[in-house]
Amino acid sequence: MSETTGSTPLTSVALNFGQTPDFSKLKGRCALVTGSARGIGLACATKLAEAGALVTISDVRSEAGESAVKELTSRGLRVQFVQSDVTSYSSQVNLFRKAITFGEGRLDVVVPNAGICAEQNLFDMVPAGAPNLEDEPPEPGYSTMDVNLKGVYYTSYLALHYFRLNRDSSFAPSLVLIASLAGYVGFPSSATYSMSKFGVRGLFFGTRDRAATASSPVRVNLVAPWFIPTAMTADPAFAASEAGAMMTAMGTAQLDGVVQAVMHFSADDTAHGRAAGIFPQGVYDLGDDLEGNFLGMAR
């Protein structure tokens, strides 16, 4: 059974990610993926385009984004690139307008993927040596929170706003939040990264029930990857860190698992309010709801 209020279901039943939904439902749909010039975002944008969606790739890195679009359009896929800074509200409004124009006046799938990890653990950021009351300590960095939380907040807000352009009641729009297992178990190498991903999980909790009961329902789901092989995790400095030791001990999850979960949440119009964990062993429904005792019964 799913979590309910009265007779209204607020989350769908736990998902089996071994079952592939009908991706043909995405043909002709409009999708927007932030932070998608490379890595996880590009892999998700590519798969959405291969399913027939009209995809807007967005990133601050214009050269990488334009290169990705050139390669994908050469394959006959319908994609465009829009440079955008997710920390700027006006930049995101411009992004959404261009995505909707490209998508022929509609918006169906939004994946707020843009994210960084710029700061260390808060203890490591505190200046060395004894404090001096005459001196003001340097202001701590905050850019990870700006991108990973404020940026996702802006993207989600604009998605919920523009989803209402749709008049096709046969397909509920999909907001696929990209969090991290660092939003469940913490991340000792960066306090702000862990804070931001716990915050995305809070956004998930705070919107999924209202989205399900809205006059025009929206499907809100979350993807929480473990370490994925990327340029960051391949850096020797990362390998020598506490987080690198965790990755070495437990292994890495696969990029394909993240794409699998994003595609499932995009295409399966029965999936709502679910959280998918991407582990080295595979993709699992986390049971991050009342029925699952909020991760106590991960499937």
C-alpha positions in Angstrom: 0.0 0.0 0.0 1.0 3.6 -0.5 1.1 6.4 2.1 -2.4 8.1 2.1 -4.4 10.9 3.6 -8.0 9.7 3.7 -8.6 8.0 0.4 -6.0 10.0 -1.5 -2.7 8.3 -2.3 0.3 10.5 -1.7 3.1 8.1 -2.8 2.9 5.3 -5.2 3.8 1.8 -4.2 7.5 0.9 -4.0 9.1 0.5 -7.3 10.9 -2.5 -8.9 13.7 -0.9 -11.0 14.2 -4.2 -12.7 11.0 -3.5 -14.7 11.5 -1.1 -17.5 8.6 1.4 -18.2 7.4 2.3 -21.6 9.9 5.0 -22.8 7.8 5.7 -25.9 5.7 7.9 -23.6 8.5 10.4 -23.7 8.4 10.8 -27.5 7.6 14.4 -28.3 7.8 15.5 -24.7 9.8 18.5 -23.6 12.6 17.9 -21.1 15.0 20.2 -19.3 18.2 19.0 -17.5 20.4 21.4 -15.7 24.1 20.8 -15.2 24.0 18.6 -18.3 27.1 19.6 -20.4 28.8 16.5 -19.1 28.7 13.6 -16.6 25.4 12.5 -15.0 23.4 15.3 -16.5 24.6 14.7 -20.1 24.0 11.0 -19.8 20.4 11.6 -18.6 19.8 14.2 -21.3 21.1 11.9 -24.0 18.9 9.0 -22.9 15.8 11.3 -22.8 16.6 12.5 -26.4 17.1 8.9 -27.5 13.6 8.2 -26.3 12.3 11.0 -28.6 12.1 13.9 -26.1 12.9 17.5 -27.1 15.7 18.1 -24.6 17.3 21.3 -23.4 20.8 20.9 -22.2 21.9 23.6 -19.7 25.1 24.4 -18.0 27.5 27.3 -17.2 30.1 25.6 -19.4 29.1 26.8 -22.8 32.0 25.1 -24.7 31.2 21.7 -23.3 27.5 22.2 -23.8 27.7 23.3 -27.4 30.1 20.4 -28.1 27.6 17.9 -26.6 24.7 19.3 -28.6 26.7 19.2 -31.8 27.4 15.5 -31.3 23.8 14.7 -30.4 22.2 16.6 -33.2 24.6 14.8 -35.7 22.8 11.7 -34.6 19.4 13.2 -35.4 18.4 13.8 -31.8 16.4 16.9 -31.0 18.4 18.9 -28.4 19.5 22.4 -27.8 22.0 24.1 -25.4 21.2 27.1 -23.3 23.9 28.6 -21.1 22.5 29.3 -17.6 23.7 30.0 -14.1 21.4 28.1 -11.7 22.2 30.5 -8.9 20.6 33.4 -10.9 16.8 33.5 -10.9 16.6 35.6 -14.0 19.0 33.3 -15.8 16.8 30.3 -15.0 13.7 32.1 -16.1 15.4 32.7 -19.4 16.4 29.1 -19.5 12.8 27.8 -19.0 11.4 30.2 -21.6 13.8 28.9 -24.2 13.3 25.3 -23.2 9.5 25.7 -23.5 9.8 27.4 -26.9 12.0 24.6 -28.1 9.5 22.1 -26.7 6.7 23.6 -28.8 5.0 25.3 -25.9 5.0 22.6 -23.3 7.2 21.3 -20.4 7.0 17.7 -19.2 10.2 16.6 -17.5 12.6 18.7 -15.4 15.8 17.2 -13.8 17.6 19.7 -11.5 21.0 18.1 -11.8 23.4 21.0 -11.5 25.7 20.5 -8.5 29.2 21.2 -7.2 31.3 20.3 -4.1 33.5 23.3 -3.4 34.0 23.4 0.4 35.6 21.1 3.0 34.4 19.9 6.3 33.5 22.9 8.5 36.2 21.9 11.0 38.8 22.0 8.2 37.6 25.5 7.1 38.2 27.0 10.6 41.5 29.0 10.6 44.4 27.2 12.3 45.8 28.7 15.5 44.3 30.3 18.6 41.4 32.8 18.0 42.1 36.5 18.4 39.2 38.6 19.4 40.8 41.6 17.6 40.7 39.8 14.2 37.7 38.8 12.2 37.9 35.2 10.9 37.4 34.9 7.2 33.9 34.3 6.0 33.3 30.6 5.1 32.6 29.6 1.6 29.0 29.0 0.6 29.0 28.3 -3.1 28.0 24.7 -2.8 24.8 25.7 -1.1 24.1 28.3 -3.7 24.3 25.8 -6.6 23.1 22.6 -5.0 20.2 24.0 -2.9 19.3 27.5 -4.0 19.7 26.5 -7.7 17.6 23.4 -7.2 15.0 25.5 -5.3 14.7 27.9 -8.2 14.6 25.1 -10.8 11.9 23.3 -8.9 9.8 26.4 -8.4 9.9 27.3 -12.1 9.2 23.7 -13.1 6.0 23.7 -10.9 5.0 27.1 -12.4 5.5 26.2 -16.1 4.2 22.6 -15.9 0.8 24.3 -15.8 1.1 25.2 -19.5 0.4 21.5 -20.3 -3.1 20.6 -21.3 -2.5 16.9 -21.9 -4.0 15.2 -18.8 -2.8 11.8 -20.0 0.8 12.5 -18.8 1.5 14.1 -15.4 4.7 16.2 -15.5 7.7 14.8 -13.8 10.2 16.6 -11.5 13.2 14.3 -10.8 15.3 15.7 -8.0 18.9 14.7 -7.9 20.1 14.4 -4.3 22.8 12.0 -3.1 23.3 9.3 -0.5 25.2 12.1 1.3 21.8 13.4 2.0 21.1 10.3 4.1 24.4 9.3 5.7 26.4 12.5 5.6 29.6 13.4 3.8 32.6 14.0 6.0 34.7 15.7 3.3 32.3 18.6 2.8 29.7 19.9 5.3 28.1 22.1 2.7 27.7 19.3 0.2 26.0 17.1 2.8 23.8 20.1 4.0 22.7 20.8 0.4 21.7 17.2 -0.3 19.8 16.9 2.9 18.1 20.1 1.8 17.1 18.6 -1.5 15.6 15.7 0.4 13.7 18.2 2.5 12.4 19.8 -0.7 11.3 16.4 -1.8 9.4 15.8 1.4 7.9 19.2 1.3 6.5 19.1 -2.2 5.6 15.5 -3.1 2.3 15.3 -1.1 1.0 18.6 -2.4 2.1 17.8 -5.9 0.1 14.6 -5.8 -3.1 16.3 -4.6 -2.9 19.4 -6.8 -5.6 20.2 -9.3 -3.0 19.4 -12.0 -0.9 16.7 -10.4 2.9 16.7 -10.7 5.0 13.6 -10.1 7.9 14.4 -7.7 10.6 11.7 -7.2 14.2 11.7 -6.0 17.4 10.0 -7.1 20.2 9.5 -4.5 23.5 8.2 -6.0 26.5 6.8 -4.1 29.9 7.7 -5.5 29.9 7.6 -9.3 33.1 7.4 -11.4 33.7 11.0 -12.5 36.7 13.4 -13.0 36.3 14.4 -9.3 36.5 10.9 -7.9 39.5 10.1 -10.2 41.5 13.0 -8.8 44.4 11.7 -6.6 43.5 14.3 -4.0 40.0 12.9 -3.7 41.3 9.4 -3.4 43.5 10.5 -0.5 40.6 12.1 1.4 38.2 10.6 3.9 35.5 10.4 1.3 37.9 8.7 -1.1 38.6 6.1 1.6 34.8 5.5 1.9 34.6 5.0 -1.8 37.5 2.6 -1.9 36.1 0.6 0.9 32.5 0.3 -0.5 33.1 0.7 -4.2 31.4 2.9 -6.8 27.9 2.9 -8.2 27.4 3.0 -12.0 26.4 6.0 -14.1 23.9 3.7 -15.9 22.1 3.2 -12.6 21.4 6.9 -12.2 20.2 7.2 -15.8 18.0 4.1 -15.3 16.3 5.8 -12.2 15.9 9.2 -13.9 14.3 7.5 -17.0 12.0 5.4 -14.9 10.8 8.4 -13.0 10.4 10.4 -16.2 8.4 7.8 -18.1 6.5 5.8 -15.5 3.4 8.0 -14.9 2.4 5.9 -11.9 5.7 6.6 -10.0 5.3 9.4 -7.5 6.9 10.3 -4.2 9.6 7.6 -4.4 13.3 7.8 -3.7 15.8 5.7 -5.6 19.2 4.8 -4.1 22.0 4.1 -6.6 24.4 1.7 -4.9 27.3 -0.4 -6.1 25.0 -3.4 -6.0 22.3 -1.7 -8.1 19.2 0.6 -8.0 16.7 0.2 -5.1 13.6 1.9 -3.8 14.7 3.4 -0.5 11.3 3.2 1.2 11.8 6.9 2.2 8.2 7.4 3.3 5.9 6.5 6.2 5.2 3.0 5.0 8.9 2.3 4.6 9.7 3.9 8.0 11.7 6.6 6.2 14.5 4.3 4.9 14.0 1.7 7.6 12.7 -0.8 5.0 14.9 -0.1 1.9 13.9 -2.6 -0.8 
